[in-house]
């Protein structure tokens, strides 16, 4: 039996792709002969993250983390994030001589440079050292793998993502009482998501934003014709997807975008820039339009059949995602 400890700074009540991915890995673990324990912010005091108070930073003490790992006795440790818990866990693993893997979910260098005068090269140097200290770093797409290899990252393994196709599906009812067509965005409402490149577009119908974040107040003031619904989850979120016509993904920095899979499973075509994430998920599937002109992409996506998107979305399963995840961990132990 594999006893896996997953250390993560991203955890409930946060709603994001990291949290969802880890929850699904834990749910699938028994089928792969694994038992999962989490080390999360729930075990520590925390403080608000500068410039992003919705996210709290754990005051993780390396000694406490080290004792927790010893008491848990995992056969392997996976570090999901590069925050305080991730750093303390990395330190403890190196002190104890334990093997660990990491995963690269978020472009922190780009996010930092969008808020603070910190050169991306400095941040990438630190992030590269963090990940290269493990047995392997898991990434979600071929494009991201190529990019990180060019930046000096080593031992990269692929770990794709999945979607709950029972929850996210086309539905007969439309719950949004707004003018059609509906152009939808789901995700954090923050500067790094490049939302204004979507909100400023001259499009028919209605733009709808689902999510919360530090930029929401300012964007609501600036774009009063856009419907901001706040953060939604579960059935409430799934029904909004099913009530929309096109999913617009303006981000230039996401490493994957689980929301793309949720949209496809709901029957929504994608409009996005031709960058990492959309290029890998949509590709040549015919289920989206990727253009540097986001308005052209959004209008052209209206012509894509919803059943084509649904069929393609059904090919992304959490079972396959978990198979890759646990196979990566087994492989690094076998190679040791």
C-alpha contacts under 8 A as a table, 3 or more apart, distances in Angstrom:
res1	aa1	res2	aa2	distance
1	X	33	X	5.49
1	X	34	X	5.68
1	X	35	X	7.16
2	X	33	X	6.27
2	X	34	X	4.53
2	X	35	X	6.12
2	X	74	X	7.85
2	X	75	X	6.14
2	X	76	X	7.52
3	X	34	X	5.94
3	X	35	X	4.98
3	X	36	X	6.18
3	X	37	X	7.76
3	X	73	X	7.72
3	X	74	X	4.83
3	X	75	X	5.12
3	X	76	X	6.54
4	X	34	X	6.83
4	X	35	X	6.00
4	X	36	X	4.87
4	X	37	X	6.28
4	X	74	X	5.44
4	X	75	X	6.16
4	X	76	X	5.12
4	X	77	X	5.79
4	X	78	X	7.26
5	X	36	X	5.84
5	X	37	X	4.85
5	X	38	X	5.74
5	X	39	X	7.10
5	X	69	X	7.97
5	X	72	X	7.99
5	X	74	X	5.87
5	X	76	X	6.44
5	X	77	X	4.80
5	X	78	X	6.19
6	X	36	X	7.11
6	X	37	X	6.28
6	X	38	X	4.91
6	X	39	X	6.11
6	X	77	X	5.95
6	X	78	X	4.80
6	X	79	X	5.87
6	X	80	X	6.86
7	X	38	X	5.93
7	X	39	X	4.63
7	X	40	X	6.20
7	X	77	X	7.49
7	X	78	X	6.29
7	X	79	X	4.87
7	X	80	X	6.02
7	X	81	X	7.50
7	X	85	X	6.65
7	X	86	X	6.14
7	X	89	X	6.95
8	X	11	X	6.93
8	X	38	X	7.54
8	X	39	X	6.33
8	X	40	X	5.39
8	X	41	X	7.63
8	X	79	X	6.30
8	X	80	X	5.10
8	X	81	X	5.40
8	X	83	X	7.92
8	X	85	X	6.35
8	X	86	X	6.21
9	X	40	X	5.95
9	X	41	X	6.00
9	X	57	X	7.49
9	X	58	X	7.22
9	X	80	X	7.70
9	X	81	X	5.93
9	X	82	X	7.71
9	X	83	X	5.83
9	X	84	X	7.01
9	X	85	X	5.66
9	X	86	X	6.72
10	X	14	X	6.82
10	X	18	X	6.64
10	X	19	X	6.09
10	X	40	X	7.42
10	X	41	X	7.66
10	X	81	X	7.16
11	X	14	X	5.64
11	X	15	X	7.95
11	X	19	X	5.48
11	X	40	X	6.45
11	X	41	X	6.91
12	X	15	X	6.87
12	X	19	X	7.07
14	X	19	X	7.27
14	X	55	X	7.56
15	X	19	X	6.70
15	X	20	X	7.57
16	X	19	X	5.63
16	X	20	X	6.42
16	X	187	X	7.64
17	X	20	X	5.14
17	X	21	X	5.93
17	X	257	X	7.19
17	X	258	X	5.92
17	X	259	X	8.00
18	X	21	X	5.23
18	X	22	X	6.27
18	X	80	X	7.92
18	X	105	X	6.89
19	X	22	X	5.33
19	X	23	X	6.18
20	X	23	X	5.16
20	X	24	X	6.24
21	X	24	X	5.30
21	X	25	X	6.24
21	X	161	X	7.09
22	X	25	X	5.00
22	X	26	X	6.28
23	X	26	X	5.24
23	X	27	X	6.34
24	X	27	X	4.97
24	X	28	X	6.21
24	X	318	X	6.69
24	X	322	X	7.78
25	X	28	X	5.21
25	X	29	X	5.95
25	X	318	X	7.71
25	X	321	X	7.90
25	X	322	X	5.54
25	X	325	X	7.83
26	X	29	X	5.06
26	X	30	X	7.99
26	X	35	X	7.85
26	X	36	X	5.96
27	X	30	X	7.35
28	X	31	X	5.79
28	X	32	X	7.19
28	X	318	X	7.90
28	X	319	X	6.74
28	X	322	X	6.41
29	X	32	X	5.32
29	X	33	X	6.51
29	X	34	X	4.97
29	X	35	X	6.25
29	X	36	X	6.96
29	X	322	X	7.46
30	X	33	X	5.09
30	X	34	X	5.25
30	X	35	X	6.43
31	X	34	X	7.42
32	X	323	X	7.45
32	X	326	X	7.09
39	X	43	X	7.43
39	X	85	X	7.92
40	X	43	X	6.27
40	X	85	X	7.42
41	X	44	X	5.43
41	X	45	X	7.55
41	X	46	X	7.56
41	X	57	X	7.88
41	X	58	X	5.59
41	X	85	X	7.59
42	X	45	X	7.88
44	X	58	X	5.80
44	X	59	X	6.01
44	X	60	X	6.14
45	X	58	X	5.85
45	X	59	X	5.56
45	X	60	X	7.76
46	X	56	X	5.82
46	X	57	X	5.20
46	X	58	X	4.22
46	X	59	X	5.31
47	X	56	X	5.25
47	X	57	X	5.31
47	X	58	X	6.66
47	X	59	X	7.45
48	X	52	X	7.20
48	X	53	X	4.58
48	X	54	X	6.90
48	X	55	X	6.09
48	X	56	X	4.33
48	X	57	X	6.03
49	X	52	X	5.24
49	X	53	X	5.03
49	X	54	X	7.42
49	X	55	X	5.65
49	X	56	X	5.27
49	X	57	X	5.72
50	X	53	X	6.27
51	X	115	X	7.61
51	X	214	X	7.90
52	X	55	X	5.97
52	X	213	X	7.78
52	X	214	X	6.28
53	X	56	X	6.52
53	X	214	X	7.84
54	X	213	X	7.01
54	X	214	X	7.63
57	X	83	X	7.59
57	X	84	X	6.99
58	X	84	X	6.19
58	X	85	X	6.81
59	X	84	X	6.93
60	X	64	X	7.57
60	X	65	X	7.21
60	X	84	X	5.89
60	X	85	X	5.60
60	X	88	X	6.72
61	X	64	X	5.37
61	X	65	X	6.33
61	X	88	X	6.79
62	X	65	X	5.06
62	X	66	X	6.00
62	X	88	X	4.69
62	X	89	X	7.04
62	X	91	X	7.09
62	X	92	X	6.61
63	X	66	X	4.99
63	X	67	X	6.26
63	X	92	X	7.71
64	X	67	X	5.24
64	X	68	X	6.20
65	X	68	X	5.03
65	X	69	X	6.25
65	X	85	X	7.97
65	X	88	X	6.53
65	X	89	X	6.27
65	X	92	X	6.96
66	X	69	X	5.23
66	X	70	X	6.33
66	X	88	X	7.96
66	X	89	X	7.11
66	X	92	X	5.00
66	X	93	X	7.70
67	X	70	X	5.06
67	X	71	X	6.10
68	X	71	X	5.12
68	X	72	X	6.07
69	X	72	X	5.10
69	X	73	X	6.06
69	X	74	X	7.07
69	X	92	X	7.95
70	X	73	X	5.24
70	X	74	X	7.97
74	X	77	X	6.65
76	X	98	X	7.38
76	X	99	X	6.15
76	X	100	X	6.09
76	X	329	X	7.77
77	X	93	X	7.97
77	X	98	X	7.66
77	X	99	X	6.66
77	X	100	X	4.70
77	X	101	X	6.57
78	X	100	X	5.43
78	X	101	X	4.82
78	X	102	X	5.58
78	X	103	X	7.92
79	X	82	X	7.76
79	X	86	X	5.71
79	X	89	X	7.28
79	X	90	X	7.42
79	X	100	X	7.09
79	X	101	X	6.17
79	X	102	X	4.66
79	X	103	X	6.76
80	X	86	X	7.00
80	X	102	X	5.60
80	X	103	X	5.20
80	X	104	X	7.36
80	X	105	X	7.85
81	X	85	X	7.79
81	X	86	X	5.43
81	X	102	X	7.53
81	X	103	X	7.00
81	X	104	X	7.36
81	X	105	X	7.52
82	X	85	X	7.60
82	X	86	X	4.96
82	X	87	X	6.10
82	X	127	X	7.54
82	X	130	X	7.44
83	X	86	X	5.15
83	X	87	X	6.03
84	X	87	X	5.13
84	X	88	X	6.09
85	X	88	X	5.16
85	X	89	X	6.00
86	X	89	X	5.13
86	X	90	X	6.07
87	X	90	X	5.12
87	X	91	X	6.24
87	X	130	X	7.91
88	X	91	X	5.13
88	X	92	X	6.21
89	X	92	X	5.04
89	X	93	X	6.10
90	X	93	X	5.20
90	X	94	X	6.27
90	X	100	X	7.83
90	X	130	X	7.99
91	X	94	X	5.29
91	X	95	X	6.19
92	X	95	X	5.03
92	X	96	X	6.09
93	X	96	X	5.13
93	X	97	X	5.77
93	X	98	X	4.77
93	X	99	X	6.87
93	X	100	X	7.09
94	X	97	X	5.01
94	X	98	X	6.25
95	X	98	X	7.84
99	X	134	X	7.01
99	X	135	X	6.64
100	X	134	X	5.37
100	X	135	X	5.96
100	X	136	X	7.75
101	X	134	X	5.17
101	X	135	X	5.36
101	X	136	X	5.03
101	X	137	X	5.88
101	X	138	X	7.69
101	X	329	X	7.37
102	X	131	X	6.23
102	X	134	X	6.63
102	X	136	X	6.38
102	X	137	X	4.69
102	X	138	X	6.23
103	X	131	X	7.89
103	X	137	X	5.02
103	X	138	X	4.40
103	X	139	X	6.10
104	X	137	X	6.72
104	X	138	X	6.20
104	X	139	X	5.56
105	X	139	X	7.17
105	X	140	X	7.86
105	X	255	X	6.21
105	X	256	X	7.96
106	X	254	X	6.79
106	X	255	X	6.33
107	X	110	X	5.61
107	X	111	X	6.32
107	X	253	X	6.47
107	X	254	X	6.94
107	X	255	X	7.09
108	X	111	X	4.88
108	X	112	X	5.87
108	X	123	X	7.54
109	X	112	X	5.24
109	X	113	X	6.20
109	X	119	X	7.82
109	X	120	X	4.98
109	X	121	X	7.76
109	X	123	X	5.06
109	X	124	X	6.07
110	X	113	X	5.21
110	X	114	X	6.23
110	X	120	X	6.34
110	X	192	X	7.79
110	X	253	X	7.16
111	X	114	X	5.20
111	X	115	X	6.77
111	X	192	X	5.83
112	X	115	X	5.35
112	X	116	X	5.71
112	X	117	X	7.94
112	X	118	X	6.69
112	X	120	X	7.87
113	X	116	X	5.14
113	X	117	X	5.81
113	X	118	X	5.29
113	X	119	X	6.33
113	X	120	X	6.35
114	X	117	X	7.93
114	X	191	X	7.26
114	X	192	X	6.53
118	X	122	X	7.23
118	X	123	X	7.53
119	X	122	X	5.59
119	X	123	X	6.89
120	X	123	X	5.18
120	X	124	X	6.04
121	X	124	X	5.13
121	X	125	X	6.14
122	X	125	X	5.25
122	X	126	X	6.65
123	X	126	X	5.28
123	X	127	X	6.18
124	X	127	X	4.97
124	X	128	X	5.79
124	X	151	X	7.96
125	X	128	X	5.20
125	X	129	X	6.39
126	X	129	X	5.28
126	X	130	X	6.31
127	X	130	X	5.03
127	X	131	X	6.39
128	X	131	X	5.37
128	X	132	X	5.90
128	X	152	X	7.14
128	X	153	X	5.87
129	X	132	X	5.26
129	X	133	X	6.29
130	X	133	X	5.81
130	X	134	X	7.81
131	X	134	X	5.84
131	X	136	X	7.62
131	X	137	X	6.14
131	X	153	X	7.38
132	X	135	X	7.61
132	X	136	X	7.43
132	X	137	X	7.51
132	X	153	X	6.23
132	X	154	X	5.90
132	X	155	X	7.54
134	X	137	X	7.12
135	X	155	X	6.87
135	X	332	X	6.33
136	X	154	X	7.37
136	X	155	X	4.78
136	X	156	X	5.69
136	X	157	X	6.61
136	X	332	X	7.22
137	X	154	X	7.58
137	X	155	X	6.25
137	X	156	X	4.98
137	X	157	X	6.14
138	X	156	X	5.85
138	X	157	X	4.81
138	X	158	X	5.48
138	X	159	X	5.73
139	X	144	X	6.78
139	X	145	X	6.39
139	X	156	X	6.98
139	X	157	X	6.30
139	X	158	X	5.16
139	X	159	X	5.56
139	X	160	X	7.47
140	X	144	X	7.16
140	X	145	X	7.90
140	X	158	X	5.74
140	X	159	X	4.87
140	X	160	X	4.59
140	X	161	X	6.93
140	X	255	X	7.08
140	X	256	X	6.34
141	X	144	X	5.36
141	X	145	X	6.31
141	X	158	X	6.76
141	X	159	X	7.55
141	X	160	X	6.66
141	X	255	X	7.57
141	X	256	X	6.94
141	X	276	X	7.74
141	X	277	X	7.14
141	X	280	X	6.18
142	X	145	X	4.99
142	X	146	X	6.25
142	X	158	X	7.68
142	X	280	X	7.04
143	X	146	X	5.27
143	X	147	X	6.27
143	X	276	X	5.68
143	X	277	X	7.81
143	X	279	X	7.94
143	X	280	X	6.87
144	X	147	X	5.02
144	X	148	X	6.10
144	X	255	X	6.67
144	X	276	X	6.44
145	X	148	X	5.31
145	X	149	X	6.10
145	X	156	X	6.83
145	X	158	X	7.83
146	X	149	X	5.17
146	X	150	X	6.30
147	X	150	X	5.21
147	X	151	X	6.53
148	X	151	X	4.92
148	X	152	X	6.47
148	X	153	X	5.40
149	X	152	X	5.24
149	X	153	X	5.06
149	X	154	X	6.64
149	X	156	X	7.90
150	X	153	X	7.43
153	X	156	X	7.28
157	X	328	X	6.91
158	X	324	X	7.26
159	X	321	X	6.38
159	X	324	X	5.60
159	X	325	X	5.76
160	X	321	X	5.39
160	X	324	X	7.38
161	X	258	X	6.96
161	X	316	X	7.00
161	X	317	X	7.29
161	X	318	X	6.47
161	X	321	X	5.21
162	X	258	X	7.41
162	X	261	X	7.13
162	X	316	X	4.74
162	X	317	X	4.30
162	X	318	X	4.24
162	X	319	X	7.64
162	X	320	X	7.50
162	X	321	X	6.00
163	X	168	X	7.76
163	X	258	X	7.41
163	X	261	X	6.01
163	X	262	X	6.08
163	X	265	X	7.48
163	X	313	X	7.77
163	X	314	X	7.90
163	X	316	X	6.12
163	X	317	X	5.65
163	X	318	X	6.09
164	X	167	X	5.61
164	X	168	X	6.12
164	X	262	X	7.62
164	X	317	X	7.27
164	X	318	X	7.38
165	X	168	X	5.01
165	X	169	X	6.02
165	X	262	X	7.88
165	X	265	X	5.88
165	X	266	X	7.93
165	X	313	X	7.73
165	X	314	X	6.32
166	X	169	X	6.39
167	X	234	X	7.40
167	X	235	X	6.96
167	X	238	X	6.46
168	X	238	X	5.27
168	X	241	X	7.72
168	X	242	X	7.84
168	X	262	X	5.90
168	X	263	X	7.58
168	X	265	X	5.62
168	X	266	X	5.06
169	X	238	X	7.36
169	X	242	X	6.82
169	X	265	X	5.43
169	X	266	X	3.98
169	X	267	X	6.71
169	X	310	X	7.36
170	X	242	X	5.26
170	X	265	X	7.53
170	X	266	X	4.73
170	X	267	X	5.63
170	X	310	X	7.65
171	X	174	X	7.68
171	X	239	X	7.50
171	X	242	X	5.74
171	X	243	X	7.82
173	X	242	X	7.85
173	X	243	X	7.05
174	X	177	X	7.83
174	X	239	X	7.49
174	X	240	X	7.72
174	X	242	X	6.86
174	X	243	X	4.33
174	X	244	X	7.77
175	X	239	X	6.93
175	X	240	X	6.85
175	X	243	X	6.04
176	X	240	X	6.95
176	X	243	X	6.16
176	X	244	X	7.99
178	X	182	X	7.70
178	X	205	X	7.80
178	X	206	X	6.58
179	X	182	X	7.03
179	X	205	X	4.93
179	X	206	X	5.66
180	X	204	X	7.52
180	X	205	X	4.47
180	X	206	X	6.24
180	X	245	X	7.98
181	X	204	X	6.68
181	X	205	X	4.65
181	X	206	X	6.37
181	X	244	X	7.22
181	X	245	X	5.86
181	X	246	X	7.89
182	X	205	X	5.88
182	X	206	X	4.98
182	X	207	X	5.94
182	X	208	X	6.91
182	X	243	X	7.75
182	X	244	X	4.86
182	X	245	X	5.18
182	X	246	X	6.58
183	X	205	X	7.69
183	X	206	X	6.18
183	X	207	X	4.84
183	X	208	X	6.16
183	X	244	X	6.42
183	X	245	X	6.08
183	X	246	X	4.96
183	X	247	X	5.87
183	X	248	X	6.37
183	X	298	X	7.83
184	X	207	X	5.99
184	X	208	X	4.86
184	X	209	X	6.07
184	X	210	X	7.72
184	X	241	X	7.55
184	X	244	X	6.36
184	X	245	X	7.56
184	X	246	X	6.19
184	X	247	X	4.84
184	X	248	X	5.82
185	X	207	X	7.94
185	X	208	X	6.32
185	X	209	X	5.00
185	X	210	X	6.18
185	X	247	X	5.98
185	X	248	X	5.49
185	X	249	X	6.38
186	X	209	X	6.06
186	X	210	X	4.68
186	X	211	X	5.89
186	X	259	X	6.67
187	X	210	X	6.43
187	X	211	X	5.08
187	X	212	X	7.46
187	X	259	X	7.46
188	X	193	X	7.13
188	X	211	X	5.37
188	X	212	X	5.52
188	X	213	X	5.56
189	X	193	X	6.93
189	X	195	X	7.37
189	X	211	X	6.09
189	X	212	X	5.12
189	X	213	X	4.44
189	X	214	X	6.54
189	X	215	X	5.55
189	X	216	X	5.64
190	X	193	X	5.69
190	X	194	X	7.70
190	X	195	X	7.63
190	X	213	X	5.52
190	X	214	X	5.69
190	X	215	X	4.91
190	X	216	X	7.29
191	X	194	X	5.85
191	X	195	X	7.17
191	X	215	X	6.47
192	X	251	X	7.26
192	X	253	X	7.22
193	X	250	X	6.72
193	X	251	X	4.64
193	X	252	X	7.14
193	X	253	X	7.31
193	X	254	X	7.98
194	X	197	X	5.94
194	X	198	X	7.70
194	X	250	X	5.79
194	X	251	X	5.29
194	X	252	X	7.03
195	X	198	X	5.41
195	X	199	X	6.26
195	X	250	X	6.04
195	X	251	X	7.20
196	X	199	X	4.78
196	X	200	X	5.76
196	X	219	X	7.98
197	X	200	X	5.79
197	X	201	X	6.91
197	X	250	X	6.61
197	X	294	X	7.79
198	X	201	X	5.56
198	X	248	X	7.38
198	X	250	X	6.16
198	X	294	X	7.25
198	X	295	X	7.87
199	X	207	X	7.31
199	X	223	X	7.05
199	X	226	X	7.56
200	X	223	X	7.98
201	X	295	X	6.13
202	X	295	X	7.33
203	X	206	X	7.70
203	X	295	X	7.18
203	X	299	X	7.70
206	X	225	X	7.73
206	X	226	X	6.66
206	X	227	X	7.58
207	X	225	X	7.80
207	X	226	X	5.14
207	X	227	X	6.34
208	X	226	X	5.89
208	X	227	X	4.74
208	X	228	X	6.04
208	X	229	X	7.39
209	X	226	X	7.36
209	X	227	X	6.13
209	X	228	X	4.82
209	X	229	X	6.15
209	X	230	X	7.42
210	X	228	X	6.22
210	X	229	X	5.19
210	X	230	X	5.26
210	X	231	X	5.70
210	X	232	X	6.68
211	X	228	X	7.83
211	X	229	X	7.02
211	X	230	X	4.68
211	X	231	X	4.02
211	X	232	X	6.77
212	X	216	X	6.26
212	X	230	X	5.34
212	X	231	X	5.48
213	X	216	X	5.69
214	X	217	X	7.33
215	X	218	X	5.63
215	X	219	X	6.15
216	X	219	X	5.17
216	X	220	X	5.98
217	X	220	X	5.28
217	X	221	X	6.35
218	X	221	X	5.20
218	X	222	X	6.18
219	X	222	X	4.95
219	X	223	X	5.83
220	X	223	X	5.33
220	X	224	X	5.67
220	X	226	X	7.37
220	X	228	X	7.13
221	X	224	X	5.89
223	X	226	X	5.77
224	X	227	X	7.67
229	X	232	X	7.73
232	X	236	X	6.06
232	X	237	X	5.09
233	X	236	X	5.80
233	X	237	X	4.79
233	X	238	X	7.51
234	X	237	X	5.48
234	X	238	X	6.23
235	X	238	X	4.95
235	X	239	X	6.02
236	X	239	X	5.42
236	X	240	X	6.57
237	X	240	X	5.25
237	X	241	X	6.45
238	X	241	X	5.19
238	X	242	X	6.31
238	X	266	X	7.54
239	X	242	X	5.02
239	X	243	X	6.18
240	X	243	X	5.00
240	X	244	X	6.51
241	X	244	X	5.45
241	X	262	X	7.95
241	X	263	X	6.31
241	X	266	X	6.18
241	X	268	X	7.55
242	X	245	X	7.99
242	X	266	X	5.59
242	X	267	X	7.23
242	X	268	X	7.74
244	X	247	X	7.61
244	X	268	X	7.30
245	X	268	X	5.97
245	X	269	X	7.48
245	X	302	X	6.87
246	X	268	X	5.38
246	X	269	X	5.35
246	X	270	X	6.09
246	X	271	X	7.02
246	X	298	X	6.92
246	X	301	X	6.57
246	X	302	X	6.43
247	X	260	X	7.76
247	X	263	X	6.44
247	X	268	X	6.04
247	X	269	X	6.14
247	X	270	X	4.96
247	X	271	X	6.15
248	X	270	X	6.01
248	X	271	X	4.79
248	X	272	X	5.99
248	X	298	X	6.79
249	X	260	X	7.86
249	X	270	X	7.24
249	X	271	X	6.19
249	X	272	X	4.92
249	X	273	X	7.57
250	X	272	X	5.68
250	X	273	X	6.53
250	X	294	X	7.67
251	X	254	X	6.20
251	X	272	X	7.83
251	X	273	X	7.67
252	X	273	X	7.16
252	X	275	X	6.38
252	X	276	X	7.72
253	X	276	X	7.60
254	X	257	X	6.27
254	X	276	X	7.17
254	X	277	X	6.35
255	X	276	X	6.27
255	X	277	X	5.49
256	X	276	X	7.03
256	X	277	X	4.13
256	X	278	X	7.28
256	X	280	X	7.88
256	X	281	X	7.58
257	X	260	X	5.52
257	X	261	X	7.51
257	X	277	X	6.20
257	X	278	X	7.80
258	X	261	X	5.30
258	X	262	X	6.48
259	X	262	X	4.90
259	X	263	X	6.06
260	X	263	X	5.16
260	X	264	X	6.23
260	X	270	X	7.26
260	X	278	X	7.70
260	X	281	X	7.47
261	X	264	X	5.06
261	X	265	X	6.03
261	X	281	X	7.80
261	X	313	X	5.91
261	X	316	X	7.42
262	X	265	X	5.21
262	X	266	X	6.20
262	X	313	X	7.61
263	X	266	X	5.03
263	X	267	X	6.42
263	X	268	X	5.12
263	X	269	X	7.31
263	X	270	X	7.65
264	X	267	X	5.02
264	X	268	X	5.03
264	X	269	X	6.29
264	X	270	X	7.53
264	X	287	X	7.71
264	X	309	X	5.02
264	X	310	X	5.54
264	X	312	X	7.04
264	X	313	X	4.85
265	X	268	X	7.36
265	X	309	X	6.72
265	X	310	X	4.67
265	X	311	X	7.44
265	X	312	X	7.46
265	X	313	X	4.34
265	X	314	X	6.10
266	X	309	X	7.81
266	X	310	X	6.13
266	X	313	X	7.94
267	X	306	X	4.51
267	X	307	X	6.07
267	X	308	X	7.47
267	X	309	X	4.98
267	X	310	X	4.49
267	X	313	X	7.93
268	X	306	X	5.93
268	X	309	X	6.17
268	X	310	X	7.54
269	X	287	X	5.28
269	X	288	X	5.00
269	X	289	X	7.91
269	X	301	X	5.84
269	X	302	X	7.37
269	X	304	X	6.31
269	X	305	X	7.79
269	X	306	X	6.84
269	X	309	X	6.06
270	X	282	X	7.63
270	X	287	X	6.51
270	X	288	X	4.20
270	X	289	X	6.23
270	X	290	X	7.92
270	X	298	X	7.70
270	X	301	X	6.52
271	X	288	X	5.72
271	X	289	X	5.08
271	X	290	X	5.95
271	X	291	X	7.89
271	X	294	X	6.87
271	X	297	X	5.15
271	X	298	X	4.96
271	X	301	X	6.19
272	X	278	X	6.57
272	X	288	X	7.81
272	X	289	X	6.59
272	X	290	X	4.95
272	X	291	X	6.54
272	X	294	X	6.31
272	X	297	X	6.79
272	X	298	X	7.77
273	X	278	X	7.19
273	X	290	X	5.04
273	X	291	X	5.11
273	X	292	X	5.42
273	X	293	X	7.66
273	X	294	X	6.59
274	X	278	X	6.44
274	X	279	X	5.63
274	X	290	X	4.95
274	X	291	X	5.77
274	X	292	X	6.77
275	X	278	X	6.04
275	X	279	X	5.59
276	X	279	X	5.49
276	X	280	X	6.41
277	X	280	X	5.26
277	X	281	X	5.98
278	X	281	X	5.09
278	X	282	X	5.38
278	X	283	X	6.97
278	X	290	X	7.46
279	X	282	X	5.65
279	X	283	X	4.81
279	X	290	X	7.59
280	X	283	X	5.37
282	X	285	X	5.71
282	X	286	X	7.39
282	X	287	X	6.29
282	X	288	X	6.11
283	X	286	X	7.70
284	X	287	X	7.92
285	X	288	X	7.49
285	X	312	X	7.56
286	X	289	X	7.66
286	X	304	X	7.67
286	X	308	X	8.00
287	X	304	X	6.59
287	X	308	X	6.66
287	X	309	X	5.27
287	X	312	X	7.64
288	X	301	X	5.93
288	X	304	X	7.36
289	X	297	X	5.06
289	X	298	X	7.33
289	X	300	X	6.80
289	X	301	X	5.79
290	X	294	X	7.78
290	X	297	X	6.07
291	X	294	X	5.98
291	X	296	X	7.34
291	X	297	X	5.71
293	X	296	X	5.52
293	X	297	X	6.44
294	X	297	X	4.94
294	X	298	X	6.10
295	X	298	X	5.13
295	X	299	X	6.28
296	X	299	X	5.31
296	X	300	X	6.02
297	X	300	X	5.20
297	X	301	X	6.02
298	X	301	X	5.21
298	X	302	X	6.88
299	X	302	X	5.56
299	X	303	X	7.83
300	X	303	X	5.83
300	X	304	X	7.68
301	X	304	X	5.46
304	X	308	X	7.64
304	X	309	X	7.99
305	X	308	X	5.53
305	X	309	X	6.92
306	X	309	X	5.19
306	X	310	X	6.29
307	X	310	X	4.99
307	X	311	X	6.13
308	X	311	X	5.29
308	X	312	X	6.30
309	X	312	X	5.20
309	X	313	X	6.05
310	X	313	X	5.06
310	X	314	X	6.29
311	X	314	X	5.31
311	X	315	X	7.15
312	X	315	X	5.57
312	X	316	X	7.78
313	X	316	X	5.86
314	X	317	X	7.02
316	X	320	X	7.53
317	X	320	X	5.48
317	X	321	X	6.45
318	X	321	X	4.80
318	X	322	X	6.02
319	X	322	X	5.16
319	X	323	X	6.21
320	X	323	X	4.95
320	X	324	X	6.37
321	X	324	X	5.36
321	X	325	X	6.29
322	X	325	X	4.91
322	X	326	X	6.09
323	X	326	X	5.53
323	X	327	X	5.87
324	X	327	X	5.08
324	X	328	X	6.07
325	X	328	X	5.35
325	X	329	X	6.69
326	X	329	X	5.11
326	X	330	X	6.24
327	X	330	X	5.06
327	X	331	X	6.01
328	X	331	X	5.09
328	X	332	X	6.43
329	X	332	X	5.46
329	X	333	X	6.55
330	X	333	X	5.30
330	X	334	X	6.20
331	X	334	X	5.08
331	X	335	X	6.15
332	X	335	X	5.12
332	X	336	X	6.20
333	X	336	X	5.15
